[in-house]
Every structure is written in structure tokens, then in C-alpha cells.
Amino acid sequence: MDNIEIAELVLVLPDQSHKAEYCRVMDAWEACGEKIQPPSMRRRGEKSGEKVSFERFLEWCEDDRTTASMLTDNVPM
């Protein structure tokens, strides 16, 4: 990010409009072979190893946001 003021940054909830960019970033990240952090961004289920859909990722995000499964000291939404 080139010379962006902090006041210009906003936190947004992920939604379907982010799918193409999410897939582009994940394709690049997976191609480099590095460990993906945070683990919640991974497209493979930790237990099953199966690919997780973007829609399932959105469900996880919503669950974290609405059930307080996120730590209480995270950024409020």
C-alpha cells in the first residue's frame, strides 16, 4: 500500500463480492508453498484435507462473528 493514511482504512466483513480476489490470493499463496497463516484462511479442511469452498469460509466467518467464538479482545464488528 503506497502512502495510505490510516484514516482511509476500513474493516469490512467478507462476502460474495470478495470471492474472485480471495481465490486469486489463495492460488498465489498456495503456489508459493508457504504455510498459510492464519490457519482460518486455508482452503483445505484441517482434518479432512478436502478443499473448503469460499461459501463455507464465509459461513465460518459469520459463525465466528455471531457466536462469540472469536476472542473477545478482537476488533469489534
Secondary structure as GFF3:
##gff-version 3
##sequence-region A 1 77
A	DSSP	three_ten_helix	6	8	.	.	.	ID=ss1
A	DSSP	three_ten_helix	16	18	.	.	.	ID=ss2
A	DSSP	alpha_helix	19	31	.	.	.	ID=ss3
A	DSSP	three_ten_helix	39	41	.	.	.	ID=ss4
A	DSSP	alpha_helix	54	66	.	.	.	ID=ss5
###
